[in-house]
Each structure stands twice: as C-alpha cells, then as structure tokens.
C-alpha cells in the first residue's frame, strides 16, 4: 500500500506533507478555538496532571493495560484500494493527519487536547493547537516517507520491539509533563 503512494519526487513528497498538514492544522485550530472559548484552564491542568501521571506510570513500567483512551477505528481498505494516488493521499491525509479518527497506541496523544485546554487563553491556545497539528501531521507524513525508503524493516519482531521502546519513552515523557504541570499548578494557585 505504501509503495503505491506518489513519493518518488520532491513534489510528490511535498504533496504528501501538505495533504496531511492542512487537515491537521484545520482540525486542531478548530479544537483550539472550542476549548479556549470555554474557561477550562485550571480544570484541564488538573486533569492533565492526573492523566499524564497515571498513563506515564503505566507505559514507563512496560504494562500494556489499561489502554489509553482513543479510537480503534482504522481507514477501511475499500476507501484506498483501486483509487487514484492523489485520492489515496487525500484520504490518508484527512484521516491520519489530525490524529483524531484513527487508532493511536500512545497515551501522549490524549494529553495534547488537554494541554490546549489548559492554556486557558484564546490565541495562545489556538497557536498551540496549530503547532500540535503541524507537528503531528508532519511526523506521520515523514514516517510514511521514511517507511518507503526503509522497507527492509518490515520484520514483525523488530516492529514490536520498536513499539515497546517508544511506548516506554512515551511513558517517561508523560511523567516529565506531569511534573512540569504540577509546577505550573503550584504557580497558578
């Protein structure tokens, strides 16, 4: 499936990044507008500390359960099989770029909307949301581009070990965020 994407030329690579980035920025800015208008700052920060601490401990300890909240939906193959490359890239970009619709196995993704809500101010919240949209979509698009170049890493055991490594890394990052958020709570109160 990945090999069928038009990523051989610079223009093809750029179109993939744009197809992921534009819907992601739009979705995240909309989220930023919605959560910034409602005064959620302090409550979101407290929930952020609890979420990051709990899932940080779960993931850093190597446990797989409980799973982080999120969607288990995946893009149906019938949406991308037998369609033009341009349409396939647009579908993948719309569904995977923002990160909300499809499965995301790492708990840190659930922390991102809480971080936007915790800002508590309209324009900084919207700017943070836009930055998250850009970072998330660019990460997904470049991972796909990297996957096209390094197709020899399709070994199942290697992929499981990488996922375990990144889940543990995600857990330690969540614990770091929880610590910083606790300090921010101390500053706000």
C-alpha positions in Angstrom: 0.0 0.0 0.0 2.8 2.5 0.9 4.7 1.7 -2.3 1.7 3.0 -4.3 2.0 6.5 -2.9 3.5 9.1 -5.1 6.6 9.8 -3.0 9.4 9.4 -5.5 9.7 13.0 -6.5 10.1 16.2 -4.4 6.6 17.4 -5.5 5.1 14.1 -4.5 6.7 14.2 -1.1 5.6 17.8 -0.6 2.1 17.0 -1.6 2.0 14.2 1.0 3.1 16.5 3.7 0.6 19.1 2.6 -2.2 16.5 2.4 -1.5 15.5 6.0 -0.8 19.0 7.3 -3.7 21.1 6.0 -6.5 19.0 7.5 -4.5 18.5 10.7 -4.0 22.3 11.2 -7.6 23.0 10.4 -8.9 20.3 12.9 -6.5 21.3 15.7 -7.2 25.0 15.3 -10.9 24.3 15.5 -10.3 22.3 18.7 -8.2 25.2 20.0 -10.9 27.6 19.4 -13.6 25.4 21.0 -11.6 24.6 24.2 -10.1 28.1 24.5 -13.5 29.9 24.5 -14.7 27.8 27.5 -12.9 28.6 30.7 -11.3 25.2 31.2 -7.7 26.2 32.0 -7.3 25.2 35.7 -9.6 22.1 35.5 -7.8 20.9 32.3 -4.5 21.4 34.0 -5.5 19.2 37.0 -6.9 16.5 34.6 -3.7 16.8 32.6 -1.6 16.1 35.8 -3.7 13.0 36.7 -3.8 11.7 33.1 0.0 12.2 32.5 0.9 10.7 35.9 -1.3 7.6 35.5 -0.5 6.8 31.9 3.1 7.8 32.4 3.4 5.1 35.1 1.6 2.5 33.1 3.7 3.0 29.9 7.0 3.5 31.7 6.5 0.3 33.6 6.0 -1.6 30.4 2.4 -2.6 31.1 0.0 -2.6 28.2 -3.2 -2.2 30.2 -5.2 -0.2 30.7 -5.1 1.1 27.1 -5.1 4.9 26.6 -8.5 6.3 25.6 -8.9 6.7 21.9 -10.4 5.3 18.7 -9.8 1.8 17.4 -11.1 2.7 14.0 -8.9 2.2 11.0 -9.3 3.5 7.5 -11.2 0.8 5.5 -9.1 -0.6 2.7 -12.1 -0.2 0.3 -11.5 3.6 0.7 -8.0 3.4 -0.7 -7.8 0.3 -2.9 -8.4 0.9 -6.5 -8.4 4.7 -6.3 -6.0 7.2 -7.8 -2.8 8.0 -6.0 -4.0 11.6 -5.5 -7.3 10.5 -3.9 -5.4 7.9 -1.7 -3.1 10.6 -0.4 -6.0 12.9 0.3 -7.9 10.2 2.2 -4.9 9.2 4.3 -4.1 12.9 5.0 -7.7 13.6 6.1 -7.9 10.6 8.4 -4.4 10.3 9.7 -3.1 13.8 9.6 -5.1 15.2 12.6 -4.8 12.0 14.5 -8.3 12.0 16.0 -10.1 9.5 13.8 -7.8 6.5 13.8 -6.1 4.4 16.4 -3.1 6.0 18.2 -1.4 3.5 20.5 0.4 6.0 22.7 -1.1 7.8 25.6 0.6 11.1 25.0 -1.7 11.8 22.1 -4.7 12.0 24.5 -2.7 14.6 26.5 -2.5 17.0 23.6 -6.1 18.3 23.7 -5.8 18.6 27.5 -2.7 20.7 27.0 -4.5 23.0 24.6 -7.4 23.4 27.1 -5.0 24.0 29.9 -3.6 27.1 28.2 -6.8 29.0 29.2 -6.3 31.9 26.8 -7.8 32.1 23.3 -4.8 33.0 21.0 -2.1 31.1 22.8 -4.4 28.1 22.9 -5.1 28.3 19.2 -1.4 28.8 18.4 -0.5 25.7 20.5 -3.2 23.8 18.7 -1.9 24.8 15.3 1.6 23.8 16.3 0.4 20.4 17.5 -1.4 19.9 14.2 1.7 20.8 12.2 4.0 18.6 14.4 1.6 15.6 14.4 0.9 15.6 10.7 4.5 16.2 9.7 5.6 13.4 11.9 3.1 11.0 10.4 3.9 12.1 6.8 7.6 11.9 7.3 7.3 8.5 9.0 5.5 7.3 5.9 8.1 8.7 3.6 10.9 7.1 5.8 9.0 3.8 5.7 9.0 3.9 1.9 12.8 4.2 1.9 13.4 1.6 4.6 11.0 -1.2 3.5 13.6 -3.8 4.7 12.5 -3.1 8.3 9.2 -4.9 7.8 10.3 -7.6 10.2 7.5 -8.2 12.8 9.7 -8.7 15.8 11.7 -5.5 15.1 8.4 -3.6 14.9 7.2 -5.0 18.2 10.4 -4.1 19.9 10.3 -0.6 18.5 6.8 -0.2 19.6 7.7 -1.3 23.1 10.6 1.1 23.2 8.5 4.0 22.0 5.7 3.2 24.5 8.2 3.3 27.3 9.7 6.5 26.0 6.2 7.9 25.8 5.6 7.0 29.5 8.7 8.8 30.7 7.8 11.8 28.6 4.3 11.8 30.2 5.9 11.6 33.7 8.0 14.6 32.7 5.0 16.5 31.5 3.1 15.6 34.8 6.0 17.1 36.8 6.0 20.3 34.8 2.3 20.6 35.1 2.4 20.1 38.8 4.9 23.0 39.0 2.5 25.1 36.8 -0.4 24.2 39.2 1.8 25.5 42.1 2.4 28.7 40.2 -1.3 29.2 39.3 -2.6 28.6 42.8 
